[in-house]
């Protein structure tokens, strides 16, 4: 085992190098990177080659882990936007309150009754329950990077992870004080409130100072982006250190508060900060996960045995689905989305780091008691020896159970997340609109109202701000840049709309979408009618601004009623095209299918492989596999009709 200072630098460099390799490999295989971090840690640690052990980093590991957690939590919180949370505010709030309570109590009950050991008291059970409430951005973000679910699903998971990281860490520290005889508890509620309040206050102060510095202080024009990045990183570390100095584990609350507060303000250098923080986070995340996994003794996992497996099953297959379905009742989430959220609940860095810290403290206290017992004799020595044995057993059960849940949920849920998402069909095909002007935002409004997952690409700061204020997901950048298109999700887009006021830009966007990303449907706006032919030569569906205006005026003249009704699509009425997949409808004539549709929903057109063009079906027309039907009617009726027609 390497523990000398001469080997420490090569070990740290080696861990970081292995972490980068793991990240690249994970990106290549499209699986969450945490799986490879854990495998690397186990391989080079005590369960495997024994290159790294508990004495490798001496007493420095808790401090290293703490600062790394500060960076990771701040980065995750910085990306959390209030406008995204508004997409499902009720469900998100219930997940971090009612859902967290169910996780805490449910896990504690499972632990208490699964272990047949006098060392497992209710206090220890609730300590493990508190730690396992936390999912966290360290495990959720890597999954969402390879599983591009709908924004409301991603936001619910991200918010739950960030908030529960904070509350879980604080609750765990408070509960631990009731177990460890070396500490004194001032009361659970009071201790929790003090730590949370300290974190919130320090976090807001740091966020305010950072905002003022970024907004009003001259950061040296040539080096301003770099200085802004370094200033923000320093602020996160200072917030963590200051809050933790005042109250144990209040630092997590401080960095989360600072990240959310600063991230939701309009300040300069936002893109630079996001990019830099993301790179730093990947490095510290890989180091911490590998280092902590290497500390784990294989015997600790073996000792929890069948009881630990029972806890894993209860946490992943019983408690998690229960809290998700209770928290999302009556909300905007579909049943497949609820099932996916139920499946994605891996535990991350907070339970791993805090459990390791607690286990070390319990073992240290047990060692002190054994030393005291060695100097005594009789009943008192026996009592101290028994108490030390209990503390050691509690440390082993705590560490073994927490890490077994982390390993099982990270490996299984992380590894199978994309497969499960594909089976549940919760990875939406995106609609990317390049151009956040009036045309782009108006189109986005109508598409999102119909349930599409829309991302706007825009580089003008004012247009970006307007689009975000209206609640749209915006990718900042040039839509003619391949990397920007990829970042916006072009690889998983069913439609790309080039809607800028520059025909050259629209033409280039169309070419990239076709050649680089093989997008199914590309639609371009031609501001100059003379350019329509150039677009159509690429096979791009083209809308000429001049012709669109002429059509609209003609509709108002010749068919004003339907023109007015069509203008109001998405409010009182709707028209949608959907593929017929329901086996109960295939092979049936329209006269039989009509009564099966919701009231005020009609089949207006039918198109498909066997049709050269769309046609109005007769009552005798028999629906066939591959047919596309156009449903017309009241908005909600059409939505229900789409669900009926497309269900398999």
TORVOMAR-903283 format. One record per residue: residue in three letters; y, x, z of N, C-alpha, C, CB in turn. Coordinates in steps of 0.2 Angstrom, whole numbers, plus 5000, padded with zeros to 4 digits. Glycine has a CB too. Layout:
ALAYXZYXZYXZYXZ
...
END
This chain:
UNK499450045000500050005000500650045000500049955006
UNK501150034996501750074995502250055000502050074988
UNK502450095005502950075009503550125010502650055016
UNK503450185008503850245009504550225004503550305007
UNK505050255007505750245003505650274996506250275007
UNK505250334995505250364989504950324984504850424990
UNK504550274985504250234980504550164980503450224982
UNK505050154984505350084984505750074978505850074990
UNK506150114976506550104969506050094963506950164968
UNK505550134962505050124957504750054957504550174956
UNK504650034964504249964965504749914963504049954972
UNK505349914965505849864963506049864956506549874967
UNK506049914953506149924946505549894942506349994943
UNK504949904944504349884941504349804942503749914945
UNK504449774948504449704949504949674944504649684956
UNK505549694944506049664939505749674932506749704940
UNK505549724930505249734923504649684922504949804922
UNK504249674927503649624926503949554926503149634932
UNK504449544929504749474929505049464922505349474934
UNK505449514919505749504913505149494908506149564911
UNK504649524908504049514904503749454904503549574905
UNK503649424911503449364912503849304909503349354920
UNK504549314910504949264907504949264899505749284909
UNK504849324896504849324889504149294887504849394886
UNK503649304890502949274889502949204890502449314893
UNK503249184895503349104896503749074891503649094903
UNK504249104889504649074883504249074877505349114882
UNK503849124876503449124870502949074870503149194869
UNK502649064875502049014876502348944878501549034881
UNK502948934879503248864881502948844887503148824875
UNK502848884892502648854899503148884904501948884900
UNK503248854910503748874915503548944917503748824921
UNK504048984918504049054920503749064927504649084919
UNK503849014931503549024938502849034938503748964942
UNK502449014933501749024933501549094933501448984927
UNK501949134928501849204927502049244933502149224921
UNK502649224936502849254942502349254948503549224945
UNK502049194949501549194954500949234953501349114955
UNK500749234946500149274945500249344945499949254937
UNK500849364943501049434944501049454951501749454941
UNK501349414956501449434963500749434966501849374966
UNK500249384964499649384967499249454965499249324966
UNK499349464959498949524956499149594959499049534948
UNK499849604960500049664963500049664970500649684960
UNK500049604973500049604981499449604984500449534982
UNK499449584991498849584995498249554993499049555002
UNK498349494989497649464987497349504981497849394984
UNK497749544978497449584972497449664973497949574966
UNK497949694970497849764970498149804976498249794964
UNK498549764980498749784986499349834985498249824990
UNK499649834979500249884978500849864983500449884971
UNK500949804984501449774988501149734994501949734984
UNK501449745000501149715006501749695010500649755009
UNK501649675016502149645021502549705023501749615027
UNK502349765023502749825025503149855020502349865029
UNK503049835014503349875008504149875009503149835002
UNK504449815010505149815010505449815018505449745007
UNK505049825022505249835029505549765032505749885030
UNK506149775035506449715038507049695033506849735044
UNK507049725027507549705022507349645018507649765017
UNK506749625018506549565013506849505015505749555013
UNK506949485021507249415022508049415020507249405030
UNK508349475021509049475018509049475011509349545021
UNK508649515007508549515000508449444997508049564997
UNK507949405000507749344998508349294999507149315002
UNK508749305005509249255007509849265001509549275013
UNK510049325000510549334994510349304988510749404994
UNK509649314986509449294980509449214980508649314979
UNK509249184985509249114986509949084985508949084993
UNK510449124987511149104987511349104979511649154990
UNK511149154975511349154968510949094965511149224965
UNK510349084966509949034963510148964964509149044965
UNK510348954970510548884972511248874969510548874980
UNK511648924970512348914967512348904959512748974968
UNK511948934956511848934949511648864947511448984946
UNK511148834950510848764949511348714951510248754953
UNK511748724956512248674958512848674953512448684965
UNK513048734951513548744946513448704940513648814944
UNK512848694938512748654931512648584933512048684928
UNK512648564939512548484940513248454939512348474947
UNK513248404935513948374933513948304936514048374926
UNK514448274939514548214942514348154936515148204945
UNK514648174930514548124925513848114923514948144919
UNK513448164924512748154922512348114928512348224922
UNK512548124934512248094940512448014939512548114946
UNK513047994936513147924935512747894931513847924932
UNK512247924927511847894922511247854926511447944918
UNK511147874932510647844936510847854944509947864935
UNK511447834946511647844953511247824958512347824953
UNK511047754957510647724963509947764964510447654961
UNK509647774958508947814959509047884962508647814952
UNK509547914960509647984962509847984969510248014958
UNK510247934972510347934979509747914983510947884980
UNK509347874980508747854984508247914984508447794981
UNK508247954979507748004979507948054984507748044972
UNK508548074986508748124990508848094998509348154988
UNK508748024998508747995005508147965007509347945005
UNK507947905004507347875006506747915003507347805002
UNK506847944997506247974994506148044999506448004987
UNK506648075001506548135005506248115012507248175006
UNK506448055015506148035021505448025020506547975023
UNK505247985015504547975013504148035013504447925007
UNK504448085009504048155008503948185015504448195004
UNK504448185019504448215026503948185030505148215029
UNK503948125031503548085036502748085033503748015037
UNK502748075026502048075023501748135024502148045016
UNK502048195022501748255022501548275029502248315019
UNK502048265034501848275041501248235043502448255046
UNK501148175042500548135043499948165040500648065041
UNK500048185034499448215030499248285034499648225023
UNK499648325035499548385039499248375045500148435039
UNK499448335049499248325056498548295056499648275060
UNK498348255052497648225052497148265048497748155049
UNK497448305043496948345039496648405043497348375033
UNK497048435047496848495051496548475058497448545052
UNK495948495059495648485065495648545070494848465064
UNK496348555072496448615076496948595081496748665072
UNK496948615087497448605093498048635091497148625099
UNK498048685087498648725085499148685081498548785081
UNK498848635077499248585073499548525077498848555067
UNK500148545080500448485084500948445079500948525089
UNK501148395081501648355077502248395075501848295081
UNK502448435080503048485078502948525072503248525084
UNK502348555072502148605066502048555060501448635068
UNK501748495061501648455055502348435052501248395057
UNK502748415056503448405054503848465051503848365059
UNK503648525053503948585051503748595043503848645055
UNK503048585043502748595036503048535031502048595036
UNK503048475034503348425030504048435028503348355034
UNK504448465032505148475031505248525025505548495037
UNK504848575026504848635020504648605014504348685022
UNK504148565014503848535007504148475004503048515008
UNK504748455007505148405004505548444998505748385009
UNK505648504999506048544994505648554987506348604997
UNK505948534982505748554975506148614973505748494970
UNK506748594971507248654970507348674963507048714974
UNK507948694961508048714954507648774952508748734953
UNK507348814956506948874955506348854951506748914961
UNK506048794952505448774949505548714944504948754954
UNK506148674945506248624941506548644934506748574944
UNK507048694935507448714929506948744924507948764931
UNK506448794926506048824921505548764917505548874924
UNK505448714921505048664918505448624913504748614923
UNK506048604915506548564910506748604904507148544914
UNK506648674905506848714899506348714893506948784901
UNK505748694895505148684890504948614889504548734892
UNK505248574893505048494892505748464892504648474898
UNK506048454886506748424885506748344886507048444879
UNK506648324892506648254893507348224893506348234900
UNK507348154893508048124893508448144898507948044893
UNK509148144897509548174902509548144909510248164899
UNK509448074909509448044915508848064919509447964914
UNK508248084916507648104920507848174922507048104915
UNK508048224918508248284920508748294926508548324914
UNK509248244925509748244931509448224937510348204929
UNK509048174937508748154943508348204947508348094942
UNK507948244942507548294945507948354948507048324940
UNK508448374944508948424946509248414952509448444940
UNK509548354953509948334959509448334965510248264957
UNK508948304964508448294969508248374972507748264967
UNK508148414967507948484969508548514973507848524963
UNK509148514970509748544974509848514981510348544969
UNK509948454981510048424987509548434992510248344986
UNK508848424990508348424995508248504997507648404992
UNK508448554993508348624995508848625001508648664989
UNK509448595001509848605007509648575013510548575005
UNK509448505012509248465018508548495021509148395016
UNK508148515016507448535019507548605023506948545013
UNK507948645020508048715024508348695031508448755020
UNK508848655031509148645038508648605043509748605037
UNK508348555040507848515044507348565047507548455041
UNK507048605042506548655044506748695050506248695038
UNK507348725049507648765055507648735061508248795053
UNK507948675061508048635067507348615070508348565066
UNK506848595066506148585069505848645072505748555063
UNK505948705068505648765070505848785077505848825066
UNK506448765079506748785086506348745091507448765086
UNK506048695090505648655095504948685095505548585093
UNK504748735091504048765091504148835094503748765084
UNK504548865092504648935094504948945101505148975089
UNK504548975105504748975112505349025113504248995117
UNK505449065108506049115109506749085107505949175104
UNK506749015105507348985103507448925108507348965096
UNK508148905108508248845112508548795107508748865117
UNK508348735108508648685103509148635107508048635101
UNK509648625103510248585106510148515104510848615103
UNK509548495102509548425099509448425092510048375102
UNK508948385089508848385082509448365078508248345080
UNK509748305080510248275076510848315076510448205078
UNK511048345082511648385083511548445079511748395090
UNK511048485080510948545076510948535069510248575078
UNK510648485066510648465059511348455057510248405057
UNK511748415060512448405058512848465059512748345063
UNK512748505064513248565064513048615058513048605071
UNK512448625056512248665051512548635044511548675050
UNK512448575043512648545037513448545036512348475036
UNK513748525042514448525042514748595041514748495048
UNK514448645044514648715043514648735035514248765047
UNK514048715032513948735025514448695021513248715023
UNK514548635022514948595018515748625018514948525020
UNK515948635024516648665025516648735022516748675033
UNK516248775023516248845020516248845012515748895023
UNK515748795010515748795003516348764999515148745001
UNK516648715002517248685000517848735000517448625003
UNK517848775005518448825006518348885000518448865013
UNK517748904999517548954994517748924987516848984995
UNK517448864986517648834979518348834978517248764979
UNK518748814983519448804982519748874981519748774989
UNK519548924984519848994983519649014976519549044988
UNK519049004974518849024967519248984962518049014967
UNK519248924963519648884958520348914957519648814960
UNK520748924963521348944963521449014959521648954970
UNK520949064961520949124958520849124950520449174961
UNK520349084948520249074941520749044937519549034940
UNK521148994940521648954937522348984937521648884940
UNK522449024942523149044943523249124944523449014949
UNK522749154945522849224947522749264940522349254952
UNK523149314939523049354933522449404934523749394931
UNK521949394930521349434931521249494926520749384930
UNK521849514923521849564918521649534912521449624920
UNK522049524907521849494901521249514897522449494896
UNK521249584897520749614893520049604896520849684892
UNK520049604903519449604907519349534911519449664912
UNK519749484909519749424913519049394913520249374910
UNK518649384907518049354908517549384912517749344901
UNK517549454912517049494916517249484923517149564914
UNK517949494925518149484932518049414934518949494932
UNK518149364930517949294932517249284934518149244927
UNK516749314930516049314932515949354939515649344926
UNK516149404939516049444946516349414952516349514945
UNK516949384951517249344956516849284958517949324954
UNK516549254954516149194955515549214959515949154949
UNK515249264957514649294960514749314967514349354956
UNK515349354968515449374975515649314979516149414974
UNK515949264976516049204980515449164983516449154976
UNK514949164978514349134980513949174986513849134974
UNK513949234986513649274991514049274997513649354989
UNK514749274997515149265003515049205006515949275001
UNK515049145002514949085005514249085009514949025000
UNK513749105006513049105010513149145016512549135005
UNK513349215015513449255021513849225027513649325019
UNK514449195025514849175030514549115034515549155027
UNK514249065030513949005033513349025037513748955028
UNK512949075035512349095038512549125045511949135034
UNK513049165045513249195051513449145056513849245049
UNK513749095054513949045059513448995061514548995056
UNK512948985057512348935058511848955054512548865058
UNK511248965057510648985053510448935047510048995057
UNK510348955041510248915035510748865033509548875037
UNK511348875036511948835033512148865027512548835039
UNK511948925025512148965019511948925013511949035019
UNK511348895013511048855008511548805006510348835009
UNK511748765011512248705010512848735008512348675017
UNK513048795010513748815008513748835000513948885012
UNK513248864998513248884991513148824986512648944989
UNK512748774989512648714985513248684984512048674988
UNK513648674990514248634990514748674985514548634997
UNK514848744986515348784982515148774975515248854984
UNK514448774973514248774966514448704963513548784965
UNK514348654966514448584964515248574963514148524968
UNK515548594968516248584968516648624963516548604975
UNK516448684962516748724957516548704950516648794958
UNK515948684949515648664943515948604940514948664943
UNK516148564944516448494942517248494942516248444947
UNK517548554942518248564941518348594934518548604946
UNK518948584931519148604925519448674926519648554921
UNK519148734924519348794926519248844920519048824932
UNK519548894919519448944913518748984914520048994913
UNK518549004909517949054908517349014910518149114913
UNK517348954910516748914912516048944908516848844911
UNK516148944901515548964897515349034899515748964890
UNK515849084900515649154902515249154909516249194903
UNK515549114914515149114920514449084920515649064925
UNK514349024916513748994915513249044912513748934911
UNK513449084907512949134904512849184908513349154897
UNK513249214912513149274916512749254922513849304919
UNK512849194925512549174931511749154929512849114934
UNK511649134923511049114921510549174920511049084914
UNK510849234918510549294917510349324924510949344913
UNK510849324928510749354935510249314939511349354939
UNK510249254938509749204941509049224939509949134940
UNK508949234933508249244930508049314933508249254922
UNK508449364934508249424937508049414944508749474936
UNK508449384948508349384955507749334957508949354959
UNK507649284952507149234953506449264952507249174948
UNK506449304947505849344946505649384951505849374939
UNK506149424954505949474959505749434965506649514960
UNK506149384967505949354974505249314973506449304975
UNK505149284968504449244968503949294968504449204961
UNK503949354964503449404964503349434970503549454958
UNK503949454973503949484980503549444985504549504982
UNK503749374985503549334991502749314989503949264991
UNK502549304983501849294982501449354984501749274974
UNK501749414983501349474985501249484992501749534982
UNK501649454996501649455003501049415006502249435007
UNK500849365002500349315005499649355005500249255000
UNK499349335011498649365012498149315010498549375020
UNK497649335006497149295003496849255009496649324999
UNK496749285015496449255020496849195023496349305026
UNK497449195022497849135024497749075020498649155024
UNK497649085014497449025010496749005011497449045002
UNK496249055012495549035014495548995021495149095014
UNK495949025025495948995032496048915032496349025037
UNK496548895028496748825028496148785025497448815024
UNK495748815020495148785018495248715015494648775023
UNK494748665017494748595014495348555017494148565017
UNK495648575023496148535025496848545021496348555033
UNK496848615019497448625014497348595008497448705013
UNK496748585005496648554999496848475000495948564996
UNK496648445005496848375007497548365007496548355013
UNK497948415010498648415010498948415003498948465014
UNK498648454999498948464992498848404988498548524988
UNK498248374989498148304985498548254988497348284986
UNK498648254994499048194997499848204995499048195005
UNK500048264995500748284993500848264985500948354994
UNK500348284981500548284974500348214971500148334970
UNK499748184973499448124970499648064974498748134969
UNK499848064980499948004984500747994986499548004990
UNK500948044990501648044992502148044987501748094997
UNK502048094982502548104977502648034973502348164972
UNK502048014970502147944966502447894970501447924963
UNK502247884977502547834981503247834981502147834988
UNK503547894983504247904984504647894978504447974987
UNK504347914972504747904966504747834964504347944960
UNK504247794964504247724962504647684967503447694962
UNK504647704973505047664978505847684977504947684985
UNK505947744975506647764974506947744967506747844974
UNK506547724962506747714956506647634954506447754950
UNK506447594959506347524958506947494955506147494964
UNK506947454950507447414947507947454944507747374952
UNK507847524942508347564939508247564931508347634942
UNK508547614928508547624921507947654918509147654919
UNK507547684923506947724921506347684918506747774926
UNK506047704913505447674910504847694915505347684903
UNK504347654914503747664918503447734916503147614916
UNK503447754909503247824908503647884911503147834901
UNK504347864911504747914914504647924922505547894913
UNK504547864925504347864932503747904934504247794935
UNK503247894929502547934930502748004929502047904925
UNK503148024924503248094923503648124929503748104917
UNK504148094932504448114938504048124944505048064940
UNK503548074944503048074949502548144949502548014949
UNK502448154943502048214941502448284943501748214934
UNK503048284941503448344942503748354949503948344936
UNK503448384953503748394960503448454963503548334965
UNK503448514959503248574962503748604967503148624956
UNK503448634972503848664977504048734975503448664984
UNK504648764978504948824975505148874980505548804971
UNK505648904979505848964983506048954990506448994980
UNK506348894992506548874999505948875003506948814999
UNK505448835002504848835006504548895007504348775004
UNK504448935001504149005001504549055006504149024994
UNK505149055005505549105009505649085016506249115006
UNK505749025017505849005024505149005028506148935025
UNK504648985025503948985028503749055030503448955023
UNK503949105025503749175026504149195032503949215020
UNK504849185033505249205038504949175045505949175037
UNK504849105045504549075051503849105053504449005050
UNK503449125049502849155050502949225054502349155044
UNK503349265051503549325054503749315061504049365049
UNK504249275062504549265069503949235074505049205068
UNK503549195071502949165076502549225077502549115072
UNK502349265073501849325074502249375078501649355067
UNK502849385077503249435082503249405089503949445079
UNK503349345090503349315097502649315100503649245096
UNK502149305096501449315098501349385100500949295093
UNK501549435097501449505099501849515105501749555093
UNK502349495106502749495113502349465118503449465112
UNK502049415117501649375123501049415124501449305120
UNK500749445119500149485120500349545124499749505114
UNK500849575123501049635127501249615134501749665124
UNK501549565135501649535142500949525146502049475142
UNK500549495142499849475145499449535147499449435140
UNK499549595143499249655144499449685151499349705139
UNK500049665153500249695159500149655165501049705159
UNK499849595164499649545169498849535170499949475168
UNK498649495174497949485175497849415177497649535180
UNK497249385177497149325180497349265175497449315186
UNK497549215178497749145175498349155170497849095179
UNK498849195173499449205169499349245163499949235173
UNK498949295163498749335157498349295152498349395159
UNK497949245155497549205150497949155147496949165154
UNK498449125151498949085148499349115142499349055153
UNK499549165143500049205138499549225132500349265141
UNK498949245133498549265128498349195123497849295130
UNK498249145127498149085123498749055119497849025128
UNK499349065122499949045119500049085113500549045124
UNK499949155114500049195108499549185102499849275110
UNK498849165104498449145099498649085095497749135102
UNK498949035099499148975096499748985091499348925101
UNK500149025093500749045089500449085082501249095092
UNK499949125083499749155077499349115073499249215079
UNK498949065076498649015072499148965068498148965076
UNK499648955071500248915068500548945062500748885073
UNK500649015063500949055058500449055052501049125060
UNK499849065053499349065047499348995044498649085050
UNK499248945048499248875045499848855041499148825050
UNK500448875044501048865041501148905034501648885045
UNK500948965034501049005028500548985023500949075030
UNK499948975025499348955021499448895017498748955024
UNK499648845021499748775018500348775014499848725024
UNK500948795016501548795011501348835005502148825015
UNK501048895005500948934999500448894995500749005000
UNK499948864998499348834994499748774990498848804998
UNK500148734993500548684990500948714984500948644994
UNK501248764985501748794980501248824974502148854983
UNK500748854976500348874970500048824966499748924973
UNK499748774970499448714966499948674962499048674971
UNK500448654965500948614961501348654956501448584966
UNK501448714957501848754952501348774946502048824955
UNK500748794948500248804942500048744938499648844945
UNK499848694942499548634939500148594935499248584943
UNK500648574939501248534937501648574932501648504943
UNK501748634933502148674929501748684922502348744932
UNK501148704923500748714917500648654913500148744919
UNK500548604916500348544912500948494910499848504916
UNK501548514913502148464912502248444905502748504915
UNK502248494900502348474893501848434890502448534889
UNK501248444892500648404890500748334892499948434892
UNK500848324899500948264902501548224899501048264909
UNK502048264897502648234894502548204887503248284894
UNK502148244884501948224877501448164877501648274873
UNK501048164882500548104883500948044884500048124888
UNK501448044889501847994891502347974886502148004898
UNK502448014881502948004876503648004880502847944872
UNK503848044884504548044887504948104885504448054895
UNK504748134880505148184876505548154871504748254874
UNK506148134872506548094866506748144861507148064869
UNK506648114855506948154849507748144849506648124842
UNK508048194849508748194850509148174843509048264853
UNK509748154844510148144839510748194840510448064838
UNK510848234836511448284837511948264832511148354835
UNK512548264835513148244831513648304831513548184834
UNK513748334826514248394825514948364824513948444820
UNK515348374829516048344828516148294833516148314821
UNK516548314838516748264844517348234843516748304850
UNK517548224837518248184835518048104836518448194828
UNK518548064834518447994834517847964831519147964831
UNK517747994825517147974822516447984825517048004814
UNK516448054828515848074831515748034838515848144833
UNK516248024842516247994848516047914847516847994852
UNK516347884842516247814841515447804839516647784835
UNK515247854835514547844833514047854839514347894827
UNK514247904843513847924849513847864854514147984853
UNK514447824854514447764859513947714856515147734859
UNK513947704850513447654847512747674848513647634840
UNK512547734847511947764847511647764854511847834844
UNK512047784859511847784866511747714868512347824870
UNK512147674866512047604868511347574866512647554865
UNK511047604861510447584858509847624861510447584850
UNK510047664866509547704869509347774866508847664869
UNK509747794862509647864859509847914863509947864852
UNK509547974863509748034867510248074863509148074869
UNK510848064864511348094859511648164863511948044858
UNK511748214859512148274861512648284855511648334861
UNK513248294858513848314853513948384853514448274855
UNK514048414848514248484847515048494845513848524842
UNK515448524849516148524848516348594851516548464851
UNK516848624848517148684850517848674853517048744845
UNK518248624850518948614852518948594860519248564848
UNK519348624864519348614871519548544873519748664875
UNK520048514869520248454871519748394869520948434867
UNK519448404863518948364861518348364865518748374853
UNK518148424868517648424873517748384879517448504874
UNK518348394881518548364887518548284887519248384890
UNK518848264881518748194880518048164879519148174873
UNK517648204876516948174875516648174882516548224870
UNK516748224886516448234893516648174897516548294896
UNK517348164897517648114901517348044899518348104900
UNK517148034893516847974891516047974892516947964883
UNK515848024895515148024898514648054893514947954899
UNK514848084888514348114883514048184885514648114876
UNK513448194883513248264884513548304878512448274883
UNK513848364880514248404875513948474875514948404876
UNK513848504869513648574869514248604866513048584864
UNK514548654869515148684867514948744862515548714873
UNK515248744856515148794852515248774844514448824852
UNK515148814840515248804833514548774830515448864829
UNK514548714827513948684825513648714819514148614823
UNK514048764816513748804810513448864812514348814805
UNK513348874819513048924822512348904824513348954828
UNK511848944821511148924822510948924830510648974819
UNK511248974833511048974841511348914844511349044844
UNK511948894842512248834845511848774844512948824843
UNK511548764838511148704836510548704840511048704828
UNK510248764840509648774844509748754852509348844844
UNK510248774854510448764861510548684862511048804864
UNK510748654857510848584858510248544857511448564853
UNK509748574855509048544854508848524847509048484858
UNK509148564842508948544835508248554834509348594831
UNK507848594838507148604836506748534838506848654840
UNK507048494842506748434844507248374842506648424852
UNK507548374837508048324834507748284829508748354832
UNK507748224829507548184823508148164818507248114826
UNK508748174821509348164816509848214818509548094817
UNK510148244813510748284814511348254810510648354812
UNK511848234813512448204809513048254809512648134812
UNK513248274803513748324802514448274801513648374796
UNK514848274806515348224806516048254807515248164811
UNK516148314806516748354806517248334801516648424807
UNK517848354801518348334796518348384791519048324799
UNK517848434791517848494786517248484782517948564790
UNK517248474776516648464772516248524771516848444765
UNK516548584771516248644771515748654777516748704770
UNK516048644783515648644789515148594789516148634795
UNK515248534786514748484786514148504782515048414784
UNK514348534776513848554771513348614774514148584765
UNK513748664778513348714781512848694787513848764784
UNK513148644791512748614796512148574793513148554800
UNK512248544787511648514784511148564781511948464778
UNK511348614779510948664776510548694782511248724772
UNK510848714787510448744793509948694796510948764798
UNK510148634797509748584800509148574795510048514800
UNK509148584789508648574784508148634784508848554777
UNK508448694783508148754782507848784788508548804778
UNK508248784794508048814800507648774805508648844803
UNK507848704805507548664810507048614807508048634814
UNK507048604800506648554797506748484800505948574798
UNK507348464801507548394804507348344800508348394806
UNK507048294802506848234798507348194794506448184803
UNK507948184798508448154794509148184795508548074797
UNK509448194790510148234790510648184787510148304787
UNK511148174790511748134788512348164788511748064791
UNK512748164783513348204783513948164781513348264778
UNK514548174783515148144782515548184776515648134788
UNK515648154771516048184765516748154765515648174758
UNK517248194768517948174768518248174761518248224772
UNK517948214757518248214750517648184745518448284747
UNK517748124742517248094738516948144732517548034734
UNK517348194730517148234725516548284728517748284723
UNK516448284734515948324737515348294738516248354744
UNK515248224737514648194738514048214735514748114737
UNK514148234728513648264724513348324727513848274717
UNK513748374730513548434733513048424738514048474735
UNK513248374743512848354748512148324746513148304753
UNK512148274741511548244739511148284735511748184734
UNK511348344732510948394729510448424734511348444726
UNK510648424741510248454746509748404749510748474752
UNK509848344746509448284749509648254755508748314750
UNK510348264757510648244763510948174761511248294765
UNK510848124766511148064765511848074767510848014770
UNK512248044762513048064763513447994763513248104757
UNK513847994768514347944769515047964767514347914776
UNK515347944762515947954759516447914764516047944752
UNK516947954766517447914770517847864766517947964773
UNK518047884760518347834756517947774754518547874749
UNK517347784752516847734751516747684757516247754748
UNK516647714763516547684769517047634770516347724775
UNK517647654769518247614770518247554765518947654770
UNK518147574759518147524754517547464755517947554747
UNK516947484758516447444759516647394765515847474761
UNK517047424770517247384776517747334774517547434781
UNK518247354770518747304767518347254763519247344763
UNK517947274759517547224755517147174759517047254750
UNK516847194764516547154769516947104772516147194774
UNK517547124774518047084777518347024773518647124780
UNK518347044766518546994761518046944759518747034755
UNK517346974758516846934755516446894760516446974751
UNK516346934766515846904771516146914778515146934770
UNK516746884780517046904786516646884792517646864786
UNK516246834792515846814798515346874800515446754797
UNK514946894795514446944796514747014797513946944791
UNK515347024794515647084795515947094803516247094791
UNK516147034805516447034812515847044817516746974814
UNK515247014815514647014819514347084819514146964817
UNK514347114813514147184813514547234817514047204806
UNK515147224817515647264820515447264828516347244819
UNK515247204830515147194837514347214839515247124839
UNK514047254834513347274836513347314842513047314830
UNK512847304847512847344853513147304859513147404852
UNK513547244857513847214862513547144863514647204861
UNK513547104858513247034858512647034854513746974856
UNK512647074848512047074844511847144842512247034837
UNK511247144838511047214837510547204830510647244842
UNK510547254827510047264821509747334822510447264814
UNK509047334822508647394823508047394819508447394831
UNK507947454817507347464812506747504817507447504806
UNK506147474817505647504821504947504817505647464828
UNK504547554818503847554815503447504819503647624815
UNK503047464815502547424818501947464821502347364813
UNK501847464827501247504830500747454834501447564834
UNK501047404836500647354841500047334837501047294843
UNK499447344839498847324836498747244836498247354839
UNK499147214840499047134841499547104835499347114847
UNK499947144832500347124827500147144820501047144827
UNK499747194819499547224813499047174810499247294814
UNK499047154804498647114800498747044801497947124803
UNK499347024804499546954805500146944800499746944813
UNK500146884798500746864794501346854798500646794790
UNK501946854795502546844798502646784802503146854793
UNK502346724799502346664802502046664809502046604798
UNK501546704810501246714817501546764821500546734816
UNK501846814818502246864822502846834825502346924818
UNK503246794821503846764823503846734830504146714818
UNK503446694831503446654838503246704844502946604838
UNK502946764842502746814847503346854849502246864845
UNK503846854845504546894846504946854851504946904840
UNK505346894855505846864860506246814856506246914863
UNK506546764860506946714857507646744855507146664863
UNK507846724849508446754846508346824843509046754851
UNK507746834841507546894837507146884831507146944842
UNK507446904825507146884819506946954815507546844814
UNK506446944811506246994806506646984800505447004805
UNK507147034799507547024793507347064787508247044795
UNK507047124788506847164782506147194784507347214780
UNK505847214779505247254779505247314774504547214778
UNK505047374776505047424772504447474774505747464772
UNK504247514770503647564772503447594766503147524775
UNK502847624767502547674762502347634755501947704764
UNK502247564756502047524750502547494747501447474753
UNK503247504749503747474747504247524744504147434752
UNK504447504738504947554735505647544738505047534727
UNK505747484740506447474744506247414749506947454739
UNK506747414754506647354759506747294756507247364764
UNK506347244758506347174756506347124761505747164751
UNK506547064760506547014765505846984764507146954763
UNK505446984770504746964770504746884769504446984776
UNK504246864766504046784766503646774772503646764759
UNK503546714774503146694779502446714779503146614780
UNK502146724773501446744772501446824772501246714765
UNK501946854772501846934772501446954778502546964772
UNK500946994777500547024782500747094784499847024780
UNK500947104790501147164793500547214792501447164800
UNK500747274790500247334789500447394793500147344781
UNK499947434794500147504797500547544793499447544798
UNK501147564796501647604792502247564790501347634786
UNK502147504791502747454790503347474795502547384790
UNK503947464792504547474796504847404796505047524794
UNK505047374801505347304801506047314804504947254805
UNK506447274801507147274804507247214808507647274798
UNK507347214814507447164819508247144819507147174826
UNK508347084819509047064820509147004825509347034813
UNK509647004829509746954834510146974840509046934837
UNK510046944845510446954851510247024854510346904857
UNK510747064857510547134859509947134863511147154863
UNK509947104869509347114873508647084870509447074880
UNK508747034866508147014862507847064857508346944859
UNK508347094854508147144849507747204853508747174845
UNK508047224859507747284863507047264865508247294869
UNK506947204867506347174869505847174863506347114873
UNK506147154858505747154852505447224849506047114846
UNK505947274850505747334848505147364853506347384849
UNK505247344859504647374864504047334862504847354871
UNK504047274860503447234858503147264852503547164857
UNK503547274847503347294840503047364840503847294835
UNK503347414844503147484844502647504849503747524845
UNK502447464854501947484859501247484856501947424865
UNK500947534858500247554856499747534861500247624854
END
